[in-house]
Amino acid sequence: MEKSFKPGMTPLISKELLALLKEASDDDVIEISDDFDQRIKRSGLKIQHFAFERKLDLAVFILSDRSIITKNLSDFFDLENVIDYHLHQFRITENGIHWPDLDIDISLRGLLQEEKILTK
């Protein structure tokens, strides 16, 4: 996936998004979604189970529609060198998987986009 900006560069933000962010307080939750997010929500698609096997460099995501997505664990650079104890401390959320102690997330949206599921 090609990056839209280079490291050290400030990404461009639309005037509409900038205005929305300025109006929001620290307690506000800003939800921005597009057609892709809406399709995920309408279908009720969620990650049901997650497992990994470091020796096989394998991460397995089982979705609520019984789809299975397999990835190399090493594809997730933030998780590559994390000890197994911390890898087991994940929580499945509405939007994906979250490791609270590590402040790392894998989004369902990102997985689906990479797998080209629901993109049509």
N, C-alpha and C positions, 0 to 999 in steps of 0.2 A: 504494500500500500504506500503510495507516494504521500509524503508530508506536504501540507499546504503552506508551511513556513519553515524556516531554518532555525536551528537552536540559537538562542540569544536574540531572536527577532520577536518583536511584539506582534501577535496576530491581529489582523484587522477585525473589528467588531462593527456590525451594522449600527446605524443611528438608532433604530428601533430597539435593538437589544441593549445598547448603552443606556437609553432612556429608561427601559424596564429595570435594569440593574440599579440605576441611581434612585429610582422610586422605592425600591425594596428595602425593608428594614432587615436587620440581622436575623430576626425570627421568621421572616417570610420564606416560604418554599416556592421557588419559581419552577413551574413545570412547562417545559418546552417540548412539544412533540410534533412529529411529521407523519406522513402517511404510513411510513414503515412502523413507527411506534403504535399508531392506531390499529394496524393489522395485527400486531402482537397482542394488544389489549383485547381486541374483539375476539380473537381466537382463544384467548385465555391461556396462551402458551407460557409455560414457566419451566424452570429447571427443577426437576423433582429430586434427582440424586446426582452426587458428584463423587468420583473416586479417582485415585491416582496410584500409579505403581512406578516409583522412581527408577528401579532397575530396568524397566522396559521403556522408560522415558514416555510414559503414557498418562494422559488425563482423559477421563470419560465423563461425559455429561449426558444424563438421561432426561429427556424432556417429557412434559405432561402428555404429549401426543404419541408417546412411545418411540419417538425418534432418538437416535443415539448419535452423538457427535464425539469423535475421538480426535485428539490433538496430541502433539508432543508436549510434554510438560515443559521442556526447554523452550518452547515457543513463548512462554510467559516469563519474560526475562526477570521480572520482579520476584517470581517464585522459584526460579531456577536454583538458587543457593540457600533457600530457606530450609531449616531443619524440618524433618518429618513431623515432629511434635507440633510446630507452628502451622504446618500445612493442614493438619487435622483440626485446627481451631477455626474452621470456616462456618459461616452462616449462609443458608440459602435465603435470598431476599426476593422481593417482587421483581426486581430488575436484574438479578443475577446471583453472584456469589460474592461475599464480603469476608475478609479476614480482619476483624476489629483490631487485634493486637498489632497487625502489620500495616493497617490502613491501605489495603490493596483490594481492588475489585476486579471482577471479570463480569462484563455485562452480557446479558442474553442477546441484546441487540448486536453487539460486536461479534459474538459467536455466529449468529445467524447471517450477518453480512459476509463474514469470511466464508461461510459454507454456502452462500448464495441461496439460502432458504427464505422464502417469502419475499424475495426481492422483485418478483414480477408483478 
